[in-house]
């Protein structure tokens, strides 16, 4: 839209004598010059529909992006627990045969970075604990144009998966798009173009559906009431985490659960990880029949027919920016994640023991609308 900044008529005065003749006065318009610096128009938010990878429980939510010129469709998990973009490529061959593979030779904008590396994950696709390096990717660096919804980011840093361990075979998606607390990759490019530096997740159980990611905005139609915001602790770097003063189970707590802890929020993990002492304290308040499952170190289980009899409401307390406490709740419906492979009569329970780490994933996030505000280093939650 063109704005009319100003229009001035220049009138030249005429002094008339007795012999004067009519004078023609030329009128000229003057347009004020356009300022040399204009405010950049902000990019509009974009929404990406998310599919639910479900195997007895909700495991991952993933959506489509495109990479390259012409664009190739790649499905990725939008993972708040990592920061880079990596996806299966034709360089991976048989090891990635279950995923759609990006062909860099068919993209006129792809630039090979020439560097190889590997990445090992501390949490995996499913609910089983990571053992050693059983979730490992081998990567090759590059850059290309990445599009997420209506956002386009040229020359985006990325990694082609050239090999992967068999644990990734079950994935119905091709890769991972990191969404850490520091804007990087396509998100950093979009922010540089004027997009607000935040995103929102509407993760829902399979039965509800319509899950989505909104990049650069908040969809207020997806939640009730107001958002409650809490600040990331100082020095949290690229990690989405909040300090928690206490945990409670079915309204009760213990000295172990009252200890302050830093809890990571990871949309790329489906269950919950706590140190062994914390996991034991939580399960002690639910049922003495929940015991470690020795076949899979770090997991716990209980007879499947006992699950319906148990109450397992887990409240995690945080402190809002206004200083008031608030709880994020994992309901009883999340207690079981399904039978163990080695014994179908024993059901695995939600929390795995992982010393040195406190982390919550999709089992909590799917009960809230969540806002991840990079610019203001805070997180917001509202009931859905």
Secondary structure in CASP SS format (residue, H / E / C, confidence):
PFRMAT SS
TARGET T0000
AUTHOR 0000-0000-0000
METHOD secondary structure of the structure
MODEL  1
X C 1.00
X C 1.00
X C 1.00
X C 1.00
X C 1.00
X C 1.00
X E 1.00
X E 1.00
X E 1.00
X C 1.00
X C 1.00
X C 1.00
X C 1.00
X C 1.00
X C 1.00
X C 1.00
X C 1.00
X C 1.00
X C 1.00
X C 1.00
X C 1.00
X C 1.00
X C 1.00
X C 1.00
X C 1.00
X C 1.00
X C 1.00
X C 1.00
X E 1.00
X E 1.00
X E 1.00
X C 1.00
X C 1.00
X C 1.00
X C 1.00
X C 1.00
X C 1.00
X C 1.00
X C 1.00
X C 1.00
X C 1.00
X C 1.00
X C 1.00
X C 1.00
X C 1.00
X E 1.00
X E 1.00
X E 1.00
X E 1.00
X C 1.00
X E 1.00
X E 1.00
X E 1.00
X E 1.00
X C 1.00
X C 1.00
X C 1.00
X E 1.00
X E 1.00
X E 1.00
X E 1.00
X E 1.00
X E 1.00
X E 1.00
X E 1.00
X E 1.00
X E 1.00
X C 1.00
X C 1.00
X C 1.00
X C 1.00
X E 1.00
X E 1.00
X E 1.00
X E 1.00
X E 1.00
X E 1.00
X E 1.00
X E 1.00
X C 1.00
X C 1.00
X C 1.00
X C 1.00
X C 1.00
X E 1.00
X E 1.00
X E 1.00
X E 1.00
X E 1.00
X C 1.00
X C 1.00
X C 1.00
X H 1.00
X H 1.00
X H 1.00
X H 1.00
X C 1.00
X C 1.00
X C 1.00
X C 1.00
X C 1.00
X E 1.00
X C 1.00
X H 1.00
X H 1.00
X H 1.00
X C 1.00
X C 1.00
X C 1.00
X C 1.00
X E 1.00
X E 1.00
X E 1.00
X E 1.00
X E 1.00
X E 1.00
X E 1.00
X E 1.00
X E 1.00
X E 1.00
X C 1.00
X C 1.00
X C 1.00
X C 1.00
X C 1.00
X C 1.00
X C 1.00
X C 1.00
X C 1.00
X C 1.00
X C 1.00
X C 1.00
X C 1.00
X C 1.00
X C 1.00
X E 1.00
X E 1.00
X E 1.00
X E 1.00
X E 1.00
X E 1.00
X E 1.00
X E 1.00
X E 1.00
X E 1.00
X E 1.00
X E 1.00
X E 1.00
X C 1.00
X C 1.00
X E 1.00
X E 1.00
X E 1.00
X E 1.00
X E 1.00
X E 1.00
X E 1.00
X E 1.00
X E 1.00
X E 1.00
X E 1.00
X E 1.00
X E 1.00
X E 1.00
X C 1.00
X H 1.00
X H 1.00
X H 1.00
X H 1.00
X H 1.00
X C 1.00
X C 1.00
X C 1.00
X C 1.00
X E 1.00
X E 1.00
X E 1.00
X E 1.00
X C 1.00
X C 1.00
X C 1.00
X C 1.00
X C 1.00
X C 1.00
X H 1.00
X H 1.00
X H 1.00
X H 1.00
X H 1.00
X H 1.00
X H 1.00
X H 1.00
X C 1.00
X C 1.00
X C 1.00
X C 1.00
X C 1.00
X E 1.00
X E 1.00
X E 1.00
X E 1.00
X E 1.00
X C 1.00
X C 1.00
X C 1.00
X C 1.00
X C 1.00
X C 1.00
X C 1.00
X C 1.00
X C 1.00
X E 1.00
X E 1.00
X E 1.00
X E 1.00
X C 1.00
X C 1.00
X C 1.00
X C 1.00
X H 1.00
X H 1.00
X H 1.00
X C 1.00
X C 1.00
X C 1.00
X C 1.00
X C 1.00
X E 1.00
X E 1.00
X E 1.00
X E 1.00
X C 1.00
X C 1.00
X C 1.00
X C 1.00
X C 1.00
X C 1.00
X C 1.00
X C 1.00
X C 1.00
X E 1.00
X E 1.00
X E 1.00
X E 1.00
X C 1.00
X C 1.00
X E 1.00
X E 1.00
X E 1.00
X C 1.00
X C 1.00
X E 1.00
X C 1.00
X C 1.00
X C 1.00
X C 1.00
X C 1.00
X C 1.00
X C 1.00
X C 1.00
X E 1.00
X E 1.00
X E 1.00
X E 1.00
X E 1.00
X C 1.00
X C 1.00
X C 1.00
X C 1.00
X C 1.00
X C 1.00
X E 1.00
X E 1.00
X E 1.00
X C 1.00
X H 1.00
X H 1.00
X H 1.00
X H 1.00
X H 1.00
X H 1.00
X H 1.00
X H 1.00
X H 1.00
X C 1.00
X C 1.00
X C 1.00
X C 1.00
X C 1.00
X C 1.00
X E 1.00
X E 1.00
X C 1.00
X C 1.00
X C 1.00
X C 1.00
X C 1.00
X C 1.00
X C 1.00
X E 1.00
X E 1.00
X E 1.00
X E 1.00
X H 1.00
X H 1.00
X H 1.00
X H 1.00
X H 1.00
X H 1.00
X C 1.00
X C 1.00
X C 1.00
X C 1.00
X E 1.00
X E 1.00
X E 1.00
X E 1.00
X E 1.00
X E 1.00
X C 1.00
X C 1.00
X C 1.00
X C 1.00
X C 1.00
X E 1.00
X E 1.00
X E 1.00
X E 1.00
X E 1.00
X E 1.00
X C 1.00
X H 1.00
X H 1.00
X H 1.00
X C 1.00
X E 1.00
X E 1.00
X E 1.00
X E 1.00
X E 1.00
X C 1.00
X C 1.00
X E 1.00
X E 1.00
X E 1.00
X E 1.00
X E 1.00
X E 1.00
X E 1.00
X C 1.00
X E 1.00
X E 1.00
X E 1.00
X C 1.00
X C 1.00
X C 1.00
X C 1.00
X C 1.00
X E 1.00
X E 1.00
X C 1.00
X H 1.00
X H 1.00
X H 1.00
X H 1.00
X C 1.00
X C 1.00
X E 1.00
X E 1.00
X E 1.00
X E 1.00
X E 1.00
X E 1.00
X C 1.00
X C 1.00
X C 1.00
X C 1.00
X E 1.00
X E 1.00
X E 1.00
X E 1.00
X E 1.00
X E 1.00
X C 1.00
END
